[in-house]
């Protein structure tokens, strides 16, 4: 019997799973740096599951997918889709952007798989946007068309970082001096947290004590470092402004979703921050965004229990089948695409 696999490839990890009739199974995570190329990582997955013969696969990868040649943005892996299919001896291989896959899961996530931040009610079939700080910053939109949901690909994580307050300006100046350009990804990602921290420490004349973003977030949450607290506070504010820009750009009446691996590490901090206030701080357009809801996605691997967070009224969804409870949102998005491709 032949089997299909799905792969979620980020700048740090690659997660693979076997597609089943009800979701996915046999999820295994590997470190990208442990393999010189993506074919070796996938081959390792096949070797770890010798009882299955894989003949088709879909890879969601953190970079633009514009043709046969694929080059990762925040990792060294690069490959030809045709060559990879041949190397892995597959009948079919599909490669898409990782947030294309995430976007396809959004309309069908259940209320148990999301947590709402602030007020607002989603309109059925309204435009939706998702962004996710991780190793980089993924962004995607999805809109309802006469033929169903359609994603709108782009590289929104690489737009310019637009300062809103004086602290933002301090961070912007640091980025300009360090990189020659201040992009959204350089403030809303793992390294973005460190960039904000470095900028604020230098401005305050304090030593840059932490080298790891995880150390900064831990110190901020524990309240043991004022610069770390200010860093995470500003990170949440910047995310709020960015989310508000997405809402204005596409009239996202279906909601804004937050994915990625960073925000899931401090949900309560975000909930109690100025995130929502900065989202709505759009001057004369405040009325335009104030009723748009924001959700963050709770995957099984995030460790978040939505029942422990103060949830607001349930969102209004179009009538679509819900994402299987044992299927992480990204993998479900890939499955939706694989099913469409095989029709």
C-alpha positions as CSV (number, residue, x, y, z in Angstrom):
1,X,0.0,0.0,0.0
2,X,1.3,3.4,-0.9
3,X,1.3,6.4,1.5
4,X,1.6,10.1,1.4
5,X,3.7,12.3,3.6
6,X,3.6,16.0,4.5
7,X,6.6,18.1,5.7
8,X,6.7,21.5,7.4
9,X,10.1,23.0,6.8
10,X,11.2,26.1,8.8
11,X,14.5,27.7,9.3
12,X,15.2,25.6,12.4
13,X,13.1,22.4,12.3
14,X,11.6,20.1,9.7
15,X,8.5,18.2,10.8
16,X,7.2,15.2,8.8
17,X,4.1,13.2,9.1
18,X,2.2,10.4,7.4
19,X,-1.2,11.3,6.0
20,X,-4.1,9.2,7.2
21,X,-7.9,9.2,6.5
22,X,-8.6,11.3,9.6
23,X,-5.5,13.5,9.8
24,X,-1.8,12.7,10.2
25,X,0.2,10.2,12.2
26,X,3.8,9.4,13.0
27,X,4.9,13.0,13.4
28,X,8.7,13.3,13.8
29,X,10.7,16.5,14.2
30,X,14.3,16.8,13.1
31,X,16.8,19.7,13.3
32,X,17.6,21.2,9.9
33,X,21.2,21.7,10.9
34,X,21.6,17.9,11.4
35,X,21.3,17.4,7.6
36,X,23.3,18.8,4.7
37,X,20.3,18.8,2.4
38,X,16.5,18.3,2.6
39,X,16.6,15.0,0.7
40,X,18.7,13.5,3.5
41,X,16.2,14.7,6.2
42,X,13.2,13.2,4.3
43,X,15.2,10.0,3.6
44,X,15.8,9.7,7.4
45,X,12.0,9.9,8.0
46,X,11.5,7.1,5.4
47,X,14.2,5.1,7.2
48,X,12.5,5.7,10.6
49,X,9.2,4.3,9.2
50,X,10.4,1.3,7.1
51,X,6.9,-0.3,7.2
52,X,5.5,2.4,4.9
53,X,6.2,3.0,1.2
54,X,5.8,6.6,0.4
55,X,4.9,7.6,-3.1
56,X,3.5,11.1,-2.8
57,X,4.4,14.1,-0.7
58,X,3.7,17.8,-0.1
59,X,6.4,20.1,1.4
60,X,5.5,23.4,3.0
61,X,8.7,25.4,3.2
62,X,9.6,28.8,4.6
63,X,10.6,30.6,1.4
64,X,9.1,31.8,-1.9
65,X,8.2,28.9,-4.3
66,X,8.3,30.5,-7.8
67,X,9.6,27.6,-9.9
68,X,11.5,24.3,-9.9
69,X,14.5,25.7,-8.0
70,X,13.7,26.4,-4.3
71,X,16.1,28.2,-2.0
72,X,15.3,28.7,1.7
73,X,15.4,32.3,3.1
74,X,16.7,31.5,6.6
75,X,18.6,28.3,6.0
76,X,21.2,26.9,3.5
77,X,19.0,24.2,1.9
78,X,18.3,24.6,-1.8
79,X,16.9,22.0,-4.2
80,X,15.3,21.3,-7.5
81,X,11.7,20.0,-7.1
82,X,12.1,17.6,-10.0
83,X,15.4,16.3,-8.8
84,X,14.1,15.9,-5.3
85,X,11.1,13.9,-6.5
86,X,13.5,11.6,-8.4
87,X,15.9,11.2,-5.5
88,X,13.1,10.2,-3.2
89,X,11.5,7.9,-5.9
90,X,8.1,9.6,-5.6
91,X,5.3,9.5,-8.1
92,X,4.3,13.1,-7.2
93,X,5.8,15.9,-5.1
94,X,4.2,19.3,-4.4
95,X,6.2,22.2,-2.8
96,X,4.4,25.2,-1.5
97,X,5.1,28.1,0.9
98,X,4.6,27.2,4.5
99,X,2.1,29.9,5.2
100,X,0.1,29.0,2.1
101,X,-0.5,25.7,4.0
102,X,-1.4,27.5,7.2
103,X,-3.8,29.8,5.4
104,X,-5.8,26.9,4.0
105,X,-6.4,25.6,7.5
106,X,-7.8,28.8,8.9
107,X,-11.4,28.7,7.7
108,X,-11.8,25.2,9.2
109,X,-10.1,25.4,12.5
110,X,-12.4,24.7,15.4
111,X,-13.0,27.0,18.4
112,X,-10.8,24.7,20.5
113,X,-7.9,25.3,18.2
114,X,-7.8,29.1,18.5
115,X,-7.8,31.7,21.3
116,X,-9.2,35.1,20.7
117,X,-7.4,38.3,21.7
118,X,-9.8,41.2,22.4
119,X,-13.2,41.9,20.9
120,X,-14.6,41.4,17.5
121,X,-16.7,38.8,15.5
122,X,-15.5,37.2,12.3
123,X,-17.8,37.5,9.3
124,X,-18.5,34.3,7.4
125,X,-16.4,34.1,4.2
126,X,-14.6,37.3,5.1
127,X,-11.0,37.9,4.0
128,X,-8.5,36.4,6.4
129,X,-4.8,37.1,7.1
130,X,-2.3,35.1,9.1
131,X,1.2,36.0,10.2
132,X,3.7,34.0,12.3
133,X,6.9,35.1,14.0
134,X,9.4,32.2,14.1
135,X,12.9,31.8,12.7
136,X,11.6,34.3,10.2
137,X,8.2,36.0,9.7
138,X,5.5,34.3,7.5
139,X,2.5,36.2,6.2
140,X,-0.4,35.1,4.0
141,X,-3.9,36.1,3.0
142,X,-6.9,33.9,2.0
143,X,-10.1,35.1,0.3
144,X,-13.3,33.4,-0.8
145,X,-13.9,33.2,-4.5
146,X,-16.6,31.6,-6.7
147,X,-14.5,28.4,-6.7
148,X,-13.7,28.4,-3.0
149,X,-11.0,29.7,-0.8
150,X,-8.0,31.1,-2.6
151,X,-4.7,32.0,-1.0
152,X,-2.8,35.2,-2.0
153,X,0.9,34.5,-1.8
154,X,3.5,37.1,-1.0
155,X,6.5,37.9,1.1
156,X,4.9,40.2,3.6
157,X,7.4,39.4,6.3
158,X,10.0,41.4,4.3
159,X,8.1,44.7,4.1
160,X,9.7,47.8,5.8
161,X,9.4,48.1,9.5
162,X,7.3,51.3,10.2
163,X,8.0,52.9,13.6
164,X,4.9,54.1,15.5
165,X,6.3,55.4,18.8
166,X,9.6,56.7,20.1
167,X,10.8,53.3,21.3
168,X,10.1,51.9,17.8
169,X,12.3,54.7,16.4
170,X,15.2,53.5,18.7
171,X,14.8,50.0,17.3
172,X,14.5,51.3,13.7
173,X,17.7,53.3,14.1
174,X,19.6,50.3,15.4
175,X,18.4,48.1,12.5
176,X,19.3,50.8,9.9
177,X,22.8,51.1,11.4
178,X,23.3,47.3,11.7
179,X,21.7,46.0,8.5
180,X,21.2,49.0,6.3
181,X,17.5,48.4,6.2
182,X,14.8,47.8,8.8
183,X,12.4,45.1,7.8
184,X,9.4,43.6,9.6
185,X,11.2,40.2,10.0
186,X,14.1,41.8,11.8
187,X,11.7,42.8,14.7
188,X,9.1,40.0,14.5
189,X,11.1,36.8,14.8
190,X,13.4,35.0,17.1
191,X,16.3,37.2,16.1
192,X,13.9,40.1,16.1
193,X,13.5,39.8,19.8
194,X,17.3,39.9,20.2
195,X,17.5,42.9,17.9
196,X,14.9,44.9,20.0
197,X,16.7,43.9,23.2
198,X,20.1,45.0,21.8
199,X,18.7,48.3,20.6
200,X,17.1,49.1,24.0
201,X,20.1,47.9,26.0
202,X,22.5,50.1,23.9
203,X,20.1,53.1,24.2
204,X,20.0,52.7,28.0
205,X,23.7,52.2,28.3
206,X,23.2,48.7,29.7
207,X,25.3,45.7,28.8
208,X,23.8,43.2,26.2
209,X,23.7,40.3,28.6
210,X,21.6,37.8,26.7
211,X,22.5,36.2,23.4
212,X,19.5,33.8,23.1
213,X,16.0,35.1,22.4
214,X,14.6,32.4,24.7
215,X,16.7,33.9,27.6
216,X,15.2,37.3,26.9
217,X,11.6,36.1,27.0
218,X,12.2,34.0,30.1
219,X,13.7,37.0,31.9
220,X,10.9,39.2,30.8
221,X,8.2,36.8,32.0
222,X,10.0,36.2,35.3
223,X,10.4,40.0,35.8
224,X,14.2,39.6,36.4
225,X,15.4,42.1,33.8
226,X,13.8,45.5,33.0
227,X,15.3,45.6,29.5
228,X,14.0,42.2,28.7
229,X,10.5,43.2,29.9
230,X,10.7,46.3,27.8
231,X,11.8,44.2,24.8
232,X,8.8,41.8,25.0
233,X,6.4,44.7,25.7
234,X,7.7,46.4,22.5
235,X,7.6,43.1,20.6
236,X,3.9,42.8,21.4
237,X,3.2,46.4,20.4
238,X,5.0,46.0,17.1
239,X,3.0,42.8,16.4
240,X,-0.2,44.7,17.1
241,X,0.6,47.5,14.7
242,X,1.6,45.0,12.0
243,X,-1.6,43.0,12.5
244,X,-3.6,46.2,12.1
245,X,-1.8,47.0,8.9
246,X,-2.8,43.6,7.5
247,X,-6.4,44.2,8.5
248,X,-6.4,47.6,6.6
249,X,-4.6,46.2,3.6
250,X,-7.2,43.4,2.9
251,X,-10.3,44.3,4.9
252,X,-9.8,41.1,6.9
253,X,-13.3,40.8,8.3
254,X,-12.8,37.1,8.7
255,X,-10.1,37.7,11.2
256,X,-6.4,38.0,11.8
257,X,-4.6,34.8,12.9
258,X,-1.2,34.5,14.6
259,X,0.8,31.3,14.0
260,X,4.5,30.5,14.3
261,X,6.5,29.3,17.2
262,X,7.3,32.5,19.0
263,X,4.0,33.9,20.1
264,X,2.9,30.5,21.6
265,X,5.7,30.8,24.2
266,X,4.1,33.7,26.0
267,X,0.3,33.9,25.3
268,X,-0.6,35.5,28.7
269,X,2.0,38.2,28.2
270,X,0.5,39.0,24.8
271,X,-3.0,39.0,26.1
272,X,-2.1,41.5,28.9
273,X,0.0,43.7,26.6
274,X,-0.7,46.6,24.4
275,X,-1.0,44.3,21.4
276,X,-4.8,44.9,20.8
277,X,-4.5,48.6,21.6
278,X,-1.8,49.0,18.9
279,X,-3.9,46.9,16.5
280,X,-6.7,49.4,16.9
281,X,-4.5,52.5,16.9
282,X,-5.2,53.5,13.3
283,X,-6.4,57.1,13.8
284,X,-9.5,57.9,11.7
285,X,-9.6,54.2,10.6
286,X,-9.9,52.9,14.2
287,X,-13.6,52.1,13.5
288,X,-12.6,50.1,10.5
289,X,-10.5,47.6,12.5
290,X,-12.0,47.6,16.0
291,X,-14.6,44.9,15.1
292,X,-12.0,42.6,13.4
293,X,-11.1,39.7,15.7
294,X,-7.6,38.4,16.3
295,X,-6.9,34.7,17.1
296,X,-3.8,32.8,17.8
297,X,-3.5,29.2,16.7
298,X,-3.1,26.6,19.4
299,X,-1.5,23.6,17.8
300,X,-1.0,20.3,19.7
301,X,2.7,21.1,19.9
302,X,2.3,24.6,21.4
303,X,1.5,23.4,24.9
304,X,-1.3,26.0,25.2
305,X,-4.6,25.0,26.8
306,X,-7.3,27.3,25.4
307,X,-9.5,26.6,28.3
308,X,-7.0,28.3,30.6
309,X,-7.2,31.5,28.7
310,X,-10.1,33.9,29.0
311,X,-11.9,33.3,25.7
312,X,-14.4,35.8,24.3
313,X,-17.5,34.9,22.3
314,X,-17.0,32.2,19.7
315,X,-16.2,33.3,16.2
316,X,-18.7,33.1,13.3
317,X,-17.5,30.6,10.7
318,X,-18.8,29.5,7.4
319,X,-20.1,26.0,7.3
320,X,-17.0,23.9,6.5
321,X,-15.7,20.7,7.9
322,X,-13.5,21.3,11.0
323,X,-9.9,20.5,11.2
324,X,-9.5,16.9,12.6
325,X,-8.6,17.2,16.3
326,X,-5.5,15.1,15.9
327,X,-4.2,17.0,12.9
328,X,-2.0,20.1,13.5
329,X,-3.3,23.1,11.5
330,X,-0.3,23.3,9.1
331,X,-0.5,19.7,8.2
332,X,-4.3,20.0,7.6
333,X,-3.6,22.9,5.3
334,X,-1.2,20.8,3.3
335,X,-3.7,17.9,3.2
336,X,-6.4,20.3,1.8
337,X,-4.0,21.2,-1.0
338,X,-3.0,17.7,-1.7
339,X,-6.6,16.6,-2.0
340,X,-7.3,19.4,-4.4
341,X,-4.2,18.6,-6.5
342,X,-5.2,15.0,-6.8
343,X,-8.7,15.7,-8.0
